[in-house]
Amino acid sequence: MKTIAIDAKKRSELGKKSTRDLRKISHVPCVMYGGAEVIHFHAHENDFRHMVYTPNAYIIELDLDGKKHMAVMKDLQFHPVNDKLFHIDFVEVFDDKPVIMEIPIALMGDAIGLKDGGKQRQRRRVVKVRGLIQHFPDTLEIDITDVAIGDVIKVGDLSYDNLEILDPVRSMIYSIVSSRVSAKGMELGEDEIAAAEAAAEAAAEAAAEGEEGEAAEGEASEESTES
């Protein structure tokens, strides 16, 4: 995974006044957990723009007064009125300690369903995984080449070496639904389109779950026969 280096300074003072003073000079108060101690620090808001305003995930190399720490971004807070970056939480990471992180999804290939006139729906842009930091890729690739109209890719369909996926297995990631055209060949209204697409996605999910149920019943039947 790619790394972004940030030079920061430890906070010599804590409290509301100190925090306000930092924000007046466009510095962002930050805190880092996960190491031997909780570390409070700050840096100019421009130093964070490449890691905040992007869909990508990065390992952050923090230089705190000459001492380097590796970390991942855990949480962001923005000002409720002007949307300026308000606060960042980090988690310090180590080569031998698993960490949880959200990795962006990269769809690979051209789906059959799109060539047949279907419409693609992507419900998730990231997947939450746990693993050692050296095993984290820049993106989690998903091959959609064989996805036809009515097919669904769920979290439970994914598997990656050295990574544990933490999102619910039934959560939909990607699907192809039928075209937004009525039987008479007329364009549907926006409400009808939304209802039709929701129904198509629900049907695709139900079909996928039905296949799982049949597979489970088959396995149970085989076990009963063997016993």
mmCIF file of the C-alpha atoms, coordinates in Angstrom:
data_MODEL
# 
_entry.id   MODEL 
# 
loop_
_atom_site.group_PDB 
_atom_site.id 
_atom_site.type_symbol 
_atom_site.label_atom_id 
_atom_site.label_alt_id 
_atom_site.label_comp_id 
_atom_site.label_asym_id 
_atom_site.label_entity_id 
_atom_site.label_seq_id 
_atom_site.pdbx_PDB_ins_code 
_atom_site.Cartn_x 
_atom_site.Cartn_y 
_atom_site.Cartn_z 
_atom_site.occupancy 
_atom_site.B_iso_or_equiv 
_atom_site.pdbx_formal_charge 
_atom_site.auth_seq_id 
_atom_site.auth_comp_id 
_atom_site.auth_asym_id 
_atom_site.auth_atom_id 
_atom_site.pdbx_PDB_model_num 
ATOM 1   C CA . MET A 1 1   ? 0.000   0.000   0.000   1.00 0.00 ? 1   MET A CA 1 
ATOM 2   C CA . LYS A 1 2   ? 1.180   3.515   -0.806  1.00 0.00 ? 2   LYS A CA 1 
ATOM 3   C CA . THR A 1 3   ? 2.516   5.781   1.930   1.00 0.00 ? 3   THR A CA 1 
ATOM 4   C CA . ILE A 1 4   ? 2.059   9.494   2.600   1.00 0.00 ? 4   ILE A CA 1 
ATOM 5   C CA . ALA A 1 5   ? 4.611   11.289  4.785   1.00 0.00 ? 5   ALA A CA 1 
ATOM 6   C CA . ILE A 1 6   ? 3.424   14.047  7.121   1.00 0.00 ? 6   ILE A CA 1 
ATOM 7   C CA . ASP A 1 7   ? 5.564   16.251  9.346   1.00 0.00 ? 7   ASP A CA 1 
ATOM 8   C CA . ALA A 1 8   ? 3.719   17.103  12.552  1.00 0.00 ? 8   ALA A CA 1 
ATOM 9   C CA . LYS A 1 9   ? 4.389   18.432  16.035  1.00 0.00 ? 9   LYS A CA 1 
ATOM 10  C CA . LYS A 1 10  ? 3.345   17.056  19.381  1.00 0.00 ? 10  LYS A CA 1 
ATOM 11  C CA . ARG A 1 11  ? 1.008   19.275  21.337  1.00 0.00 ? 11  ARG A CA 1 
ATOM 12  C CA . SER A 1 12  ? 2.648   20.876  24.344  1.00 0.00 ? 12  SER A CA 1 
ATOM 13  C CA . GLU A 1 13  ? -0.738  21.973  25.699  1.00 0.00 ? 13  GLU A CA 1 
ATOM 14  C CA . LEU A 1 14  ? -4.195  20.424  25.626  1.00 0.00 ? 14  LEU A CA 1 
ATOM 15  C CA . GLY A 1 15  ? -7.606  21.906  26.300  1.00 0.00 ? 15  GLY A CA 1 
ATOM 16  C CA . LYS A 1 16  ? -10.167 24.038  24.482  1.00 0.00 ? 16  LYS A CA 1 
ATOM 17  C CA . LYS A 1 17  ? -8.096  27.223  24.317  1.00 0.00 ? 17  LYS A CA 1 
ATOM 18  C CA . SER A 1 18  ? -5.104  25.445  22.832  1.00 0.00 ? 18  SER A CA 1 
ATOM 19  C CA . THR A 1 19  ? -7.346  23.674  20.329  1.00 0.00 ? 19  THR A CA 1 
ATOM 20  C CA . ARG A 1 20  ? -8.982  26.942  19.256  1.00 0.00 ? 20  ARG A CA 1 
ATOM 21  C CA . ASP A 1 21  ? -5.589  28.584  18.851  1.00 0.00 ? 21  ASP A CA 1 
ATOM 22  C CA . LEU A 1 22  ? -4.432  25.756  16.554  1.00 0.00 ? 22  LEU A CA 1 
ATOM 23  C CA . ARG A 1 23  ? -7.520  26.008  14.380  1.00 0.00 ? 23  ARG A CA 1 
ATOM 24  C CA . LYS A 1 24  ? -7.093  29.783  14.069  1.00 0.00 ? 24  LYS A CA 1 
ATOM 25  C CA . ILE A 1 25  ? -3.808  29.158  12.237  1.00 0.00 ? 25  ILE A CA 1 
ATOM 26  C CA . SER A 1 26  ? -5.412  26.390  10.096  1.00 0.00 ? 26  SER A CA 1 
ATOM 27  C CA . HIS A 1 27  ? -3.802  23.550  12.018  1.00 0.00 ? 27  HIS A CA 1 
ATOM 28  C CA . VAL A 1 28  ? -5.744  20.341  12.653  1.00 0.00 ? 28  VAL A CA 1 
ATOM 29  C CA . PRO A 1 29  ? -5.671  18.772  16.152  1.00 0.00 ? 29  PRO A CA 1 
ATOM 30  C CA . CYS A 1 30  ? -5.014  15.024  15.943  1.00 0.00 ? 30  CYS A CA 1 
ATOM 31  C CA . VAL A 1 31  ? -4.661  12.066  18.279  1.00 0.00 ? 31  VAL A CA 1 
ATOM 32  C CA . MET A 1 32  ? -2.989  8.693   17.710  1.00 0.00 ? 32  MET A CA 1 
ATOM 33  C CA . TYR A 1 33  ? -3.914  5.533   19.601  1.00 0.00 ? 33  TYR A CA 1 
ATOM 34  C CA . GLY A 1 34  ? -2.583  1.992   19.519  1.00 0.00 ? 34  GLY A CA 1 
ATOM 35  C CA . GLY A 1 35  ? 1.006   2.512   20.636  1.00 0.00 ? 35  GLY A CA 1 
ATOM 36  C CA . ALA A 1 36  ? 2.704   2.616   23.995  1.00 0.00 ? 36  ALA A CA 1 
ATOM 37  C CA . GLU A 1 37  ? 1.010   5.963   24.676  1.00 0.00 ? 37  GLU A CA 1 
ATOM 38  C CA . VAL A 1 38  ? -1.730  8.179   23.311  1.00 0.00 ? 38  VAL A CA 1 
ATOM 39  C CA . ILE A 1 39  ? -0.096  10.960  21.315  1.00 0.00 ? 39  ILE A CA 1 
ATOM 40  C CA . HIS A 1 40  ? -1.697  14.362  20.656  1.00 0.00 ? 40  HIS A CA 1 
ATOM 41  C CA . PHE A 1 41  ? -0.246  16.336  17.762  1.00 0.00 ? 41  PHE A CA 1 
ATOM 42  C CA . HIS A 1 42  ? -1.098  18.829  15.036  1.00 0.00 ? 42  HIS A CA 1 
ATOM 43  C CA . ALA A 1 43  ? -0.196  19.817  11.473  1.00 0.00 ? 43  ALA A CA 1 
ATOM 44  C CA . HIS A 1 44  ? -1.406  22.309  8.892   1.00 0.00 ? 44  HIS A CA 1 
ATOM 45  C CA . GLU A 1 45  ? -4.651  21.323  7.162   1.00 0.00 ? 45  GLU A CA 1 
ATOM 46  C CA . ASN A 1 46  ? -2.937  21.391  3.749   1.00 0.00 ? 46  ASN A CA 1 
ATOM 47  C CA . ASP A 1 47  ? -0.662  18.548  4.850   1.00 0.00 ? 47  ASP A CA 1 
ATOM 48  C CA . PHE A 1 48  ? -3.684  16.247  5.082   1.00 0.00 ? 48  PHE A CA 1 
ATOM 49  C CA . ARG A 1 49  ? -5.432  17.102  1.815   1.00 0.00 ? 49  ARG A CA 1 
ATOM 50  C CA . HIS A 1 50  ? -3.952  14.193  -0.189  1.00 0.00 ? 50  HIS A CA 1 
ATOM 51  C CA . MET A 1 51  ? -5.110  11.592  2.337   1.00 0.00 ? 51  MET A CA 1 
ATOM 52  C CA . VAL A 1 52  ? -8.505  13.102  3.198   1.00 0.00 ? 52  VAL A CA 1 
ATOM 53  C CA . TYR A 1 53  ? -9.987  14.306  -0.086  1.00 0.00 ? 53  TYR A CA 1 
ATOM 54  C CA . THR A 1 54  ? -9.478  11.071  -2.009  1.00 0.00 ? 54  THR A CA 1 
ATOM 55  C CA . PRO A 1 55  ? -11.131 7.647   -2.339  1.00 0.00 ? 55  PRO A CA 1 
ATOM 56  C CA . ASN A 1 56  ? -7.722  6.003   -1.865  1.00 0.00 ? 56  ASN A CA 1 
ATOM 57  C CA . ALA A 1 57  ? -6.376  4.476   1.344   1.00 0.00 ? 57  ALA A CA 1 
ATOM 58  C CA . TYR A 1 58  ? -2.852  5.126   2.563   1.00 0.00 ? 58  TYR A CA 1 
ATOM 59  C CA . ILE A 1 59  ? -0.377  4.234   5.263   1.00 0.00 ? 59  ILE A CA 1 
ATOM 60  C CA . ILE A 1 60  ? 0.631   7.470   6.984   1.00 0.00 ? 60  ILE A CA 1 
ATOM 61  C CA . GLU A 1 61  ? 4.265   8.007   7.965   1.00 0.00 ? 61  GLU A CA 1 
ATOM 62  C CA . LEU A 1 62  ? 4.106   10.563  10.759  1.00 0.00 ? 62  LEU A CA 1 
ATOM 63  C CA . ASP A 1 63  ? 7.268   12.417  11.662  1.00 0.00 ? 63  ASP A CA 1 
ATOM 64  C CA . LEU A 1 64  ? 6.589   13.729  15.178  1.00 0.00 ? 64  LEU A CA 1 
ATOM 65  C CA . ASP A 1 65  ? 9.424   15.972  16.273  1.00 0.00 ? 65  ASP A CA 1 
ATOM 66  C CA . GLY A 1 66  ? 11.962  13.746  14.538  1.00 0.00 ? 66  GLY A CA 1 
ATOM 67  C CA . LYS A 1 67  ? 10.510  10.371  15.599  1.00 0.00 ? 67  LYS A CA 1 
ATOM 68  C CA . LYS A 1 68  ? 8.654   8.376   12.939  1.00 0.00 ? 68  LYS A CA 1 
ATOM 69  C CA . HIS A 1 69  ? 5.415   6.448   13.472  1.00 0.00 ? 69  HIS A CA 1 
ATOM 70  C CA . MET A 1 70  ? 3.401   4.414   10.977  1.00 0.00 ? 70  MET A CA 1 
ATOM 71  C CA . ALA A 1 71  ? -0.353  4.907   11.247  1.00 0.00 ? 71  ALA A CA 1 
ATOM 72  C CA . VAL A 1 72  ? -3.694  4.633   9.475   1.00 0.00 ? 72  VAL A CA 1 
ATOM 73  C CA . MET A 1 73  ? -6.499  7.156   9.570   1.00 0.00 ? 73  MET A CA 1 
ATOM 74  C CA . LYS A 1 74  ? -9.371  6.012   11.784  1.00 0.00 ? 74  LYS A CA 1 
ATOM 75  C CA . ASP A 1 75  ? -11.872 8.858   11.934  1.00 0.00 ? 75  ASP A CA 1 
ATOM 76  C CA . LEU A 1 76  ? -12.439 12.349  10.552  1.00 0.00 ? 76  LEU A CA 1 
ATOM 77  C CA . GLN A 1 77  ? -14.452 15.269  11.877  1.00 0.00 ? 77  GLN A CA 1 
ATOM 78  C CA . PHE A 1 78  ? -15.470 18.339  9.879   1.00 0.00 ? 78  PHE A CA 1 
ATOM 79  C CA . HIS A 1 79  ? -16.852 21.664  11.069  1.00 0.00 ? 79  HIS A CA 1 
ATOM 80  C CA . PRO A 1 80  ? -20.676 21.510  10.874  1.00 0.00 ? 80  PRO A CA 1 
ATOM 81  C CA . VAL A 1 81  ? -20.953 24.947  9.221   1.00 0.00 ? 81  VAL A CA 1 
ATOM 82  C CA . ASN A 1 82  ? -17.928 25.570  7.005   1.00 0.00 ? 82  ASN A CA 1 
ATOM 83  C CA . ASP A 1 83  ? -16.907 21.895  6.414   1.00 0.00 ? 83  ASP A CA 1 
ATOM 84  C CA . LYS A 1 84  ? -13.287 22.587  7.313   1.00 0.00 ? 84  LYS A CA 1 
ATOM 85  C CA . LEU A 1 85  ? -11.270 19.655  8.616   1.00 0.00 ? 85  LEU A CA 1 
ATOM 86  C CA . PHE A 1 86  ? -11.763 19.743  12.382  1.00 0.00 ? 86  PHE A CA 1 
ATOM 87  C CA . HIS A 1 87  ? -10.059 16.697  13.926  1.00 0.00 ? 87  HIS A CA 1 
ATOM 88  C CA . ILE A 1 88  ? -8.429  13.389  12.911  1.00 0.00 ? 88  ILE A CA 1 
ATOM 89  C CA . ASP A 1 89  ? -7.992  10.139  14.838  1.00 0.00 ? 89  ASP A CA 1 
ATOM 90  C CA . PHE A 1 90  ? -5.152  7.807   13.861  1.00 0.00 ? 90  PHE A CA 1 
ATOM 91  C CA . VAL A 1 91  ? -4.199  4.283   14.905  1.00 0.00 ? 91  VAL A CA 1 
ATOM 92  C CA . GLU A 1 92  ? -0.510  3.439   15.125  1.00 0.00 ? 92  GLU A CA 1 
ATOM 93  C CA . VAL A 1 93  ? 0.382   0.269   13.226  1.00 0.00 ? 93  VAL A CA 1 
ATOM 94  C CA . PHE A 1 94  ? 3.160   -2.281  13.537  1.00 0.00 ? 94  PHE A CA 1 
ATOM 95  C CA . ASP A 1 95  ? 4.438   -5.014  11.215  1.00 0.00 ? 95  ASP A CA 1 
ATOM 96  C CA . ASP A 1 96  ? 3.494   -7.805  13.646  1.00 0.00 ? 96  ASP A CA 1 
ATOM 97  C CA . LYS A 1 97  ? 0.116   -6.489  14.845  1.00 0.00 ? 97  LYS A CA 1 
ATOM 98  C CA . PRO A 1 98  ? -3.123  -6.895  12.802  1.00 0.00 ? 98  PRO A CA 1 
ATOM 99  C CA . VAL A 1 99  ? -5.036  -3.714  12.039  1.00 0.00 ? 99  VAL A CA 1 
ATOM 100 C CA . ILE A 1 100 ? -8.509  -2.966  10.677  1.00 0.00 ? 100 ILE A CA 1 
ATOM 101 C CA . MET A 1 101 ? -8.821  -0.743  7.628   1.00 0.00 ? 101 MET A CA 1 
ATOM 102 C CA . GLU A 1 102 ? -11.258 0.090   4.829   1.00 0.00 ? 102 GLU A CA 1 
ATOM 103 C CA . ILE A 1 103 ? -9.787  -0.657  1.391   1.00 0.00 ? 103 ILE A CA 1 
ATOM 104 C CA . PRO A 1 104 ? -11.362 0.768   -1.796  1.00 0.00 ? 104 PRO A CA 1 
ATOM 105 C CA . ILE A 1 105 ? -12.887 -1.588  -4.361  1.00 0.00 ? 105 ILE A CA 1 
ATOM 106 C CA . ALA A 1 106 ? -11.628 -1.727  -7.952  1.00 0.00 ? 106 ALA A CA 1 
ATOM 107 C CA . LEU A 1 107 ? -14.017 -3.305  -10.486 1.00 0.00 ? 107 LEU A CA 1 
ATOM 108 C CA . MET A 1 108 ? -12.144 -5.199  -13.195 1.00 0.00 ? 108 MET A CA 1 
ATOM 109 C CA . GLY A 1 109 ? -13.433 -6.203  -16.639 1.00 0.00 ? 109 GLY A CA 1 
ATOM 110 C CA . ASP A 1 110 ? -16.568 -5.514  -18.675 1.00 0.00 ? 110 ASP A CA 1 
ATOM 111 C CA . ALA A 1 111 ? -19.695 -7.204  -17.333 1.00 0.00 ? 111 ALA A CA 1 
ATOM 112 C CA . ILE A 1 112 ? -21.742 -9.374  -19.708 1.00 0.00 ? 112 ILE A CA 1 
ATOM 113 C CA . GLY A 1 113 ? -24.907 -7.818  -18.290 1.00 0.00 ? 113 GLY A CA 1 
ATOM 114 C CA . LEU A 1 114 ? -23.834 -4.350  -19.410 1.00 0.00 ? 114 LEU A CA 1 
ATOM 115 C CA . LYS A 1 115 ? -23.247 -5.591  -22.948 1.00 0.00 ? 115 LYS A CA 1 
ATOM 116 C CA . ASP A 1 116 ? -26.754 -7.070  -22.852 1.00 0.00 ? 116 ASP A CA 1 
ATOM 117 C CA . GLY A 1 117 ? -28.273 -3.707  -21.961 1.00 0.00 ? 117 GLY A CA 1 
ATOM 118 C CA . GLY A 1 118 ? -28.405 -3.955  -18.179 1.00 0.00 ? 118 GLY A CA 1 
ATOM 119 C CA . LYS A 1 119 ? -27.581 -1.241  -15.679 1.00 0.00 ? 119 LYS A CA 1 
ATOM 120 C CA . GLN A 1 120 ? -24.874 -1.639  -13.052 1.00 0.00 ? 120 GLN A CA 1 
ATOM 121 C CA . ARG A 1 121 ? -25.400 -0.819  -9.387  1.00 0.00 ? 121 ARG A CA 1 
ATOM 122 C CA . GLN A 1 122 ? -22.496 -0.537  -6.954  1.00 0.00 ? 122 GLN A CA 1 
ATOM 123 C CA . ARG A 1 123 ? -23.639 -0.460  -3.336  1.00 0.00 ? 123 ARG A CA 1 
ATOM 124 C CA . ARG A 1 124 ? -20.196 -0.432  -1.687  1.00 0.00 ? 124 ARG A CA 1 
ATOM 125 C CA . ARG A 1 125 ? -17.042 1.467   -2.579  1.00 0.00 ? 125 ARG A CA 1 
ATOM 126 C CA . VAL A 1 126 ? -14.892 0.075   0.244   1.00 0.00 ? 126 VAL A CA 1 
ATOM 127 C CA . VAL A 1 127 ? -14.564 -3.177  2.183   1.00 0.00 ? 127 VAL A CA 1 
ATOM 128 C CA . LYS A 1 128 ? -13.457 -3.395  5.813   1.00 0.00 ? 128 LYS A CA 1 
ATOM 129 C CA . VAL A 1 129 ? -10.648 -5.910  6.330   1.00 0.00 ? 129 VAL A CA 1 
ATOM 130 C CA . ARG A 1 130 ? -8.245  -7.011  9.058   1.00 0.00 ? 130 ARG A CA 1 
ATOM 131 C CA . GLY A 1 131 ? -4.662  -8.114  8.504   1.00 0.00 ? 131 GLY A CA 1 
ATOM 132 C CA . LEU A 1 132 ? -1.015  -7.233  8.805   1.00 0.00 ? 132 LEU A CA 1 
ATOM 133 C CA . ILE A 1 133 ? -0.209  -3.904  7.253   1.00 0.00 ? 133 ILE A CA 1 
ATOM 134 C CA . GLN A 1 134 ? 2.307   -5.366  4.781   1.00 0.00 ? 134 GLN A CA 1 
ATOM 135 C CA . HIS A 1 135 ? -0.478  -7.467  3.233   1.00 0.00 ? 135 HIS A CA 1 
ATOM 136 C CA . PHE A 1 136 ? -2.791  -4.540  2.474   1.00 0.00 ? 136 PHE A CA 1 
ATOM 137 C CA . PRO A 1 137 ? -3.151  -3.776  -1.268  1.00 0.00 ? 137 PRO A CA 1 
ATOM 138 C CA . ASP A 1 138 ? -3.951  -0.363  -2.730  1.00 0.00 ? 138 ASP A CA 1 
ATOM 139 C CA . THR A 1 139 ? -7.335  -1.720  -3.864  1.00 0.00 ? 139 THR A CA 1 
ATOM 140 C CA . LEU A 1 140 ? -9.398  -4.894  -3.579  1.00 0.00 ? 140 LEU A CA 1 
ATOM 141 C CA . GLU A 1 141 ? -9.965  -6.079  -7.144  1.00 0.00 ? 141 GLU A CA 1 
ATOM 142 C CA . ILE A 1 142 ? -13.303 -7.651  -8.101  1.00 0.00 ? 142 ILE A CA 1 
ATOM 143 C CA . ASP A 1 143 ? -13.694 -9.316  -11.505 1.00 0.00 ? 143 ASP A CA 1 
ATOM 144 C CA . ILE A 1 144 ? -17.135 -8.449  -12.929 1.00 0.00 ? 144 ILE A CA 1 
ATOM 145 C CA . THR A 1 145 ? -16.612 -9.981  -16.380 1.00 0.00 ? 145 THR A CA 1 
ATOM 146 C CA . ASP A 1 146 ? -19.123 -12.832 -15.900 1.00 0.00 ? 146 ASP A CA 1 
ATOM 147 C CA . VAL A 1 147 ? -21.805 -10.796 -14.100 1.00 0.00 ? 147 VAL A CA 1 
ATOM 148 C CA . ALA A 1 148 ? -25.055 -11.078 -16.077 1.00 0.00 ? 148 ALA A CA 1 
ATOM 149 C CA . ILE A 1 149 ? -28.398 -9.279  -15.672 1.00 0.00 ? 149 ILE A CA 1 
ATOM 150 C CA . GLY A 1 150 ? -29.869 -10.342 -12.332 1.00 0.00 ? 150 GLY A CA 1 
ATOM 151 C CA . ASP A 1 151 ? -26.515 -11.426 -10.859 1.00 0.00 ? 151 ASP A CA 1 
ATOM 152 C CA . VAL A 1 152 ? -25.273 -10.095 -7.533  1.00 0.00 ? 152 VAL A CA 1 
ATOM 153 C CA . ILE A 1 153 ? -21.806 -9.957  -5.971  1.00 0.00 ? 153 ILE A CA 1 
ATOM 154 C CA . LYS A 1 154 ? -21.952 -9.948  -2.182  1.00 0.00 ? 154 LYS A CA 1 
ATOM 155 C CA . VAL A 1 155 ? -19.296 -9.555  0.486   1.00 0.00 ? 155 VAL A CA 1 
ATOM 156 C CA . GLY A 1 156 ? -19.454 -13.298 1.123   1.00 0.00 ? 156 GLY A CA 1 
ATOM 157 C CA . ASP A 1 157 ? -18.325 -13.955 -2.454  1.00 0.00 ? 157 ASP A CA 1 
ATOM 158 C CA . LEU A 1 158 ? -14.971 -12.258 -1.843  1.00 0.00 ? 158 LEU A CA 1 
ATOM 159 C CA . SER A 1 159 ? -11.750 -13.805 -0.649  1.00 0.00 ? 159 SER A CA 1 
ATOM 160 C CA . TYR A 1 160 ? -8.234  -12.390 -0.462  1.00 0.00 ? 160 TYR A CA 1 
ATOM 161 C CA . ASP A 1 161 ? -4.976  -13.946 0.719   1.00 0.00 ? 161 ASP A CA 1 
ATOM 162 C CA . ASN A 1 162 ? -3.882  -12.930 4.234   1.00 0.00 ? 162 ASN A CA 1 
ATOM 163 C CA . LEU A 1 163 ? -6.925  -10.686 4.777   1.00 0.00 ? 163 LEU A CA 1 
ATOM 164 C CA . GLU A 1 164 ? -10.062 -11.251 6.866   1.00 0.00 ? 164 GLU A CA 1 
ATOM 165 C CA . ILE A 1 165 ? -13.172 -9.494  5.552   1.00 0.00 ? 165 ILE A CA 1 
ATOM 166 C CA . LEU A 1 166 ? -15.242 -7.978  8.373   1.00 0.00 ? 166 LEU A CA 1 
ATOM 167 C CA . ASP A 1 167 ? -18.333 -6.643  6.569   1.00 0.00 ? 167 ASP A CA 1 
ATOM 168 C CA . PRO A 1 168 ? -21.582 -8.708  6.713   1.00 0.00 ? 168 PRO A CA 1 
ATOM 169 C CA . VAL A 1 169 ? -21.421 -11.571 4.207   1.00 0.00 ? 169 VAL A CA 1 
ATOM 170 C CA . ARG A 1 170 ? -24.871 -10.817 2.758   1.00 0.00 ? 170 ARG A CA 1 
ATOM 171 C CA . SER A 1 171 ? -24.114 -7.153  2.016   1.00 0.00 ? 171 SER A CA 1 
ATOM 172 C CA . MET A 1 172 ? -24.435 -6.416  -1.683  1.00 0.00 ? 172 MET A CA 1 
ATOM 173 C CA . ILE A 1 173 ? -21.457 -4.902  -3.469  1.00 0.00 ? 173 ILE A CA 1 
ATOM 174 C CA . TYR A 1 174 ? -22.339 -4.999  -7.155  1.00 0.00 ? 174 TYR A CA 1 
ATOM 175 C CA . SER A 1 175 ? -25.237 -6.094  -9.361  1.00 0.00 ? 175 SER A CA 1 
ATOM 176 C CA . ILE A 1 176 ? -26.642 -5.777  -12.866 1.00 0.00 ? 176 ILE A CA 1 
ATOM 177 C CA . VAL A 1 177 ? -30.340 -4.917  -13.148 1.00 0.00 ? 177 VAL A CA 1 
ATOM 178 C CA . SER A 1 178 ? -32.565 -4.872  -16.227 1.00 0.00 ? 178 SER A CA 1 
ATOM 179 C CA . SER A 1 179 ? -32.960 -1.799  -18.412 1.00 0.00 ? 179 SER A CA 1 
ATOM 180 C CA . ARG A 1 180 ? -35.156 1.112   -17.265 1.00 0.00 ? 180 ARG A CA 1 
ATOM 181 C CA . VAL A 1 181 ? -37.649 0.681   -20.089 1.00 0.00 ? 181 VAL A CA 1 
ATOM 182 C CA . SER A 1 182 ? -41.275 -0.448  -19.758 1.00 0.00 ? 182 SER A CA 1 
ATOM 183 C CA . ALA A 1 183 ? -42.831 -3.326  -21.672 1.00 0.00 ? 183 ALA A CA 1 
ATOM 184 C CA . LYS A 1 184 ? -44.362 -0.827  -24.100 1.00 0.00 ? 184 LYS A CA 1 
ATOM 185 C CA . GLY A 1 185 ? -40.956 0.655   -24.825 1.00 0.00 ? 185 GLY A CA 1 
ATOM 186 C CA . MET A 1 186 ? -41.746 3.918   -23.039 1.00 0.00 ? 186 MET A CA 1 
ATOM 187 C CA . GLU A 1 187 ? -39.364 5.550   -20.588 1.00 0.00 ? 187 GLU A CA 1 
ATOM 188 C CA . LEU A 1 188 ? -40.501 5.156   -16.994 1.00 0.00 ? 188 LEU A CA 1 
ATOM 189 C CA . GLY A 1 189 ? -40.895 8.030   -14.546 1.00 0.00 ? 189 GLY A CA 1 
ATOM 190 C CA . GLU A 1 190 ? -38.259 8.550   -11.861 1.00 0.00 ? 190 GLU A CA 1 
ATOM 191 C CA . ASP A 1 191 ? -40.395 6.979   -9.128  1.00 0.00 ? 191 ASP A CA 1 
ATOM 192 C CA . GLU A 1 192 ? -41.207 3.981   -11.319 1.00 0.00 ? 192 GLU A CA 1 
ATOM 193 C CA . ILE A 1 193 ? -37.558 3.613   -12.247 1.00 0.00 ? 193 ILE A CA 1 
ATOM 194 C CA . ALA A 1 194 ? -36.483 3.584   -8.602  1.00 0.00 ? 194 ALA A CA 1 
ATOM 195 C CA . ALA A 1 195 ? -39.201 1.065   -7.696  1.00 0.00 ? 195 ALA A CA 1 
ATOM 196 C CA . ALA A 1 196 ? -38.349 -1.191  -10.636 1.00 0.00 ? 196 ALA A CA 1 
ATOM 197 C CA . GLU A 1 197 ? -34.641 -1.139  -9.874  1.00 0.00 ? 197 GLU A CA 1 
ATOM 198 C CA . ALA A 1 198 ? -35.240 -1.826  -6.184  1.00 0.00 ? 198 ALA A CA 1 
ATOM 199 C CA . ALA A 1 199 ? -37.477 -4.759  -7.083  1.00 0.00 ? 199 ALA A CA 1 
ATOM 200 C CA . ALA A 1 200 ? -34.895 -6.134  -9.511  1.00 0.00 ? 200 ALA A CA 1 
ATOM 201 C CA . GLU A 1 201 ? -32.116 -5.873  -6.951  1.00 0.00 ? 201 GLU A CA 1 
ATOM 202 C CA . ALA A 1 202 ? -34.294 -7.485  -4.277  1.00 0.00 ? 202 ALA A CA 1 
ATOM 203 C CA . ALA A 1 203 ? -35.128 -10.336 -6.652  1.00 0.00 ? 203 ALA A CA 1 
ATOM 204 C CA . ALA A 1 204 ? -31.461 -10.843 -7.459  1.00 0.00 ? 204 ALA A CA 1 
ATOM 205 C CA . GLU A 1 205 ? -30.555 -10.907 -3.776  1.00 0.00 ? 205 GLU A CA 1 
ATOM 206 C CA . ALA A 1 206 ? -33.380 -13.341 -3.016  1.00 0.00 ? 206 ALA A CA 1 
ATOM 207 C CA . ALA A 1 207 ? -32.238 -15.639 -5.810  1.00 0.00 ? 207 ALA A CA 1 
ATOM 208 C CA . ALA A 1 208 ? -28.676 -15.606 -4.511  1.00 0.00 ? 208 ALA A CA 1 
ATOM 209 C CA . GLU A 1 209 ? -29.849 -16.348 -0.965  1.00 0.00 ? 209 GLU A CA 1 
ATOM 210 C CA . GLY A 1 210 ? -32.059 -19.141 -2.283  1.00 0.00 ? 210 GLY A CA 1 
ATOM 211 C CA . GLU A 1 211 ? -29.072 -20.773 -3.925  1.00 0.00 ? 211 GLU A CA 1 
ATOM 212 C CA . GLU A 1 212 ? -27.193 -20.576 -0.615  1.00 0.00 ? 212 GLU A CA 1 
ATOM 213 C CA . GLY A 1 213 ? -30.146 -22.147 1.199   1.00 0.00 ? 213 GLY A CA 1 
ATOM 214 C CA . GLU A 1 214 ? -30.408 -25.001 -1.293  1.00 0.00 ? 214 GLU A CA 1 
ATOM 215 C CA . ALA A 1 215 ? -26.684 -25.651 -0.992  1.00 0.00 ? 215 ALA A CA 1 
ATOM 216 C CA . ALA A 1 216 ? -26.939 -25.728 2.817   1.00 0.00 ? 216 ALA A CA 1 
ATOM 217 C CA . GLU A 1 217 ? -29.936 -28.112 2.693   1.00 0.00 ? 217 GLU A CA 1 
ATOM 218 C CA . GLY A 1 218 ? -28.045 -30.350 0.315   1.00 0.00 ? 218 GLY A CA 1 
ATOM 219 C CA . GLU A 1 219 ? -25.076 -30.511 2.651   1.00 0.00 ? 219 GLU A CA 1 
ATOM 220 C CA . ALA A 1 220 ? -27.351 -31.257 5.613   1.00 0.00 ? 220 ALA A CA 1 
ATOM 221 C CA . SER A 1 221 ? -29.098 -34.022 3.655   1.00 0.00 ? 221 SER A CA 1 
ATOM 222 C CA . GLU A 1 222 ? -25.774 -35.598 2.742   1.00 0.00 ? 222 GLU A CA 1 
ATOM 223 C CA . GLU A 1 223 ? -24.639 -35.496 6.370   1.00 0.00 ? 223 GLU A CA 1 
ATOM 224 C CA . SER A 1 224 ? -27.951 -37.103 7.482   1.00 0.00 ? 224 SER A CA 1 
ATOM 225 C CA . THR A 1 225 ? -27.574 -39.857 4.905   1.00 0.00 ? 225 THR A CA 1 
ATOM 226 C CA . GLU A 1 226 ? -23.993 -40.541 5.949   1.00 0.00 ? 226 GLU A CA 1 
ATOM 227 C CA . SER A 1 227 ? -24.990 -40.793 9.599   1.00 0.00 ? 227 SER A CA 1 
# 
